[in-house]
């Protein structure tokens, strides 16, 4: 993982160095002059995401992001791209002699800031406080916390409500479902509980359960058999669950005894009973007998 991180950092550093050295917009995007509009979009998407100031804090990443944005803004505009293809090299040569290579991009500077272009392209992909201010024909970056506006707050609240709507619907459906599903008319506890105070025994497996006052009047005949079937199914499911827990506990003690060479612990683990497993075996035998 560490080596992967080092290699990734080196690749980004090399790409950053290449972009800073490039004086041609096609070279900045890593494309040839016959690149299609789709090629431009793919290259810009990849590089802009990699060097956005909110994501990449490496030295020079901001300048690289500006160069990538300017390159795409010019080349994605058919008219500007045509002019750039015709006169780009000549302007580069002239600017190198008169103003130096660093002023070359001023001849084809984009009409829109790289940050605004990024937000238009990605739909506001990264929340950013970077504000682009044009001064003397050049662009510089400042940072401030964006102001809160009532209108933006209202729109944000509406958007949040729309996003949360499916979750709210699911919660509402769940609550309604729980209200519609009645609780079982019995309790499998070993002693009376709230609302279930009368003890009964199933006919087949002789399982004890508790019911409410009006149970005998409401459940008779076939309905009573269905209730007792549910009671016995729940009873068997509980036995299986408790049996699994007992086996896990016993196997855990046996493992510890073997690992530490503890003879006494091993003997105690061997003698440990599993009553739920025993009862489950008895129930299964009676059902198949």
N, C-alpha and C positions, 0 to 999 in steps of 0.2 A: 504493500500500500504506500509506503514511504517512497519507494523507487518510482512508483507510478506518479506520485505527486511531483517528484523532481523532474521527471520527463515531461509532464504536462506543463510545468513552469518554464522549462527550457523551450518547449515548442512555442508557447505564447510569447516569450521573450524574443525568440528569433523572428516570429511574425511581426511583432511590434517594431523591431529594428528594421525589417524590410519595408514596412509601411512608412516609417519616418524617412527612409532614404529615397523612396519613390517620388518622382516628380511628375509622373504621368498617371492620370486617373484610372486608366485601364490596368496599369501595374498595381496601383493601390488595391484594387478589387481582385487582383490576381486573374485578370481576364485578357483575352485578345481583342483586337478591334472589331472582329466579326461576331462578337458576343451578342446573343439575342436578349430581348427584354426579360425573358424568364431567367437567363443566365445572370443578368444584372440583379434581379430580385433575390435569387438564391445566394449569390455572393454577398450582397449587402446584408441579408438576414443573418448569415453566419457570422460575419465580421462585427456587425453592430451589436449583436448579443454578446459577443466575446469581449468587446472593448467599451461597453457602456460604462460611464463613470460610476454608476451606482453598483455595478457588479465587479468591475476590475479596478482595483486601487493601485495598480503598478505604476511607477513613474513613466510618464509619457502616454499613458492609456487615453487620457482626455484629448491630447493632440491627435492621436491616432483616430479616435472616434470622430473628431471634427473633420479630419481628412477623408475618412470613409463616407461621412454624410455628404460632404461637398462633392465628392466624386460621383456618388450615386445621384444626387440632385441634378447634377449637370448632365450625366450620361442617360438618365431616364427621361430627360426632356428632349424630344426629337430635334427641335430647332437648335438648342444649345449643343447637343451632341454633334449635329452636322457642322456647326461653326467650329467646335473644338477639334473635330477630325480634320477640318480644312486648315485651321490656323494655329492649332495647339502647339506644334513643334516650333513654328516660327516665333510665337510669343514666348515660348520657353527660352529660345536662344537669345531673343532680344532682352528679356528680363534678366537673364544671367549676366549680360554685359552691363546693363544699366542699373539694376537694382539688386542683383544677387538672386541666387536660386530660391531663397526663402520667400520672395515676393511673387513667385510665379503664379500661385493659385489665385492671387487677387484679380487676375484678368478674367478668370472664370469662376468667381465666387458665387455660391448659390444664393438665391433670393430668399431662402428659408433656412432657419437654423437647423443644425443636425439634430438637436433635441426635439424640435417640433416635427421634423421629418420622421424621426424615430417613433414618436407618439402617433403620428398619422399612419405609419406603416404597420405598427404593432398594436394599435388601439390603446396606447398608454401602457406599454408593457412593464416599465419600471417606474415606480413613484419616485420622482426626482425633485430636488430643490434647486437644480442647476438652471440658472437663467442666463440667456445669451443677450448681451448688450452690444450693439454695434457702435463703435467709436472710431471716427476718422477712417471709415471704410473697412475696419478690421473688427474681428469678433473676439470678445473676451468672456470668460466665465466668472460669474459671481455666485454666491450661495446665500439663500435666505429661506426662512420657513414660510411656506405659502400661506397667504391670508385666508381666513375662513369667511365664506360668503353664505348668506342665508339661502340663496337660490341653490348653490352647490350642495348645501346641507340637505335641502328638501329633496333634490334629485338623488343624492346619495342614500337618503332614508328610503325613498321609493325603490331604488335599485336593490337595497338590502332586503326590503320586504318581499320583492319579487323572487330574490334568490332563496329566501327562507320559506316561501310559500309551500313547496313540496314537503319540507320537513314538518311544517305546521299541519298540513293535511294528514300526513302519516300519524302524527301524534293524536290528532282528533279522531281518526279512524280507530286507532288502538284503544283510546279511552272509551269510545262508543261500543267497540267489540267487547271490552271487559265488562261494561255495564249490562250488555245483552246476555253474556254468558253467566248463568247462575252458578253459584258455588255448589260442590257436591253435597248431597244430603247426609253425609256420614263423615266420621273422623276415625283414622286408624291409630290414634294415640292410645297409650296404655292406660290412660285415666281420663275421666270426663273433662271436656273442654268447654269453652264458652259456646253455648247454643247446642252442644251435643252432650247430653247428660245421661241418656239411657243406653245401657249395654245390650248388645245383641251378638249372636253367633251365626256365621254362615252355615248353610246346610251341608255343603260338600266338604270343605277343608277345615271346618270348625274354627274359622278366624274370628276373633273378637273385634267388634267395632262399636262406635257410639253414634247415636242418632238424636234428633230433636223430639220435642213433645208430640208433634202431629205426624211423625213418621209413620206410625202403624196405620193411621187412618188414610194417609195419602198413597202409600205404597203397599199394594197387595197383589197377589197372583203373579202375572207375568212381569209387571213392573218391579216387584220385589226381587224376582230372580235376576233381572238385569242389574239391579243395584248390587246384589250379592256377587255377581260375576265381576263387576267393577271392583268391588272390595277385594276379592281374591286376586285379581290381576295386579292391583296396586300392592298387595301384600307380597306377592311373588317378586315383583320388580324391586321392592325394598330389600327383600332377602338377597337377591342377586347383587345389589349395590353394596350391602353390608358384608356379604361374603367376599367380594373382591377386596374391600378394605382390609378385612381380617387376613386374607392371604398376603396382601402387600406388606402388612405390618409384620407378619411372621417371617416372610422372606427377607425383609429388611434386617430383622434381628439375626437371622441365620447368616446373612452376609457379613454383618459386623462381627459376629463370633468367629467366622472363618478368617476374616481379615486380621483381627487382633489376636487370634489364637486363644480366645477365651472359652475354655471348656465349660465352665459354669453357665455362661450366657448361651452357649450352644445347646446345652441340655434343657435350659428353660424355654428356649425357642422351640425345641422339638416337642415339648410338653404343652405348648400354648394351644389352647382350644380355639376352634372356629365355630361357634354355636350357630351362626347364620348359615354357614355352609352345611352343617349337619341338618338343620331344619329344612333347608332347601332340598337336600337329597331325599329327606322323608316325604316332602310334599310331592316331588317329582315321581317318587316311587308309588305313592298313593294314586296319582293321576293316571299312571300307566299300568297299575296293577289290576 
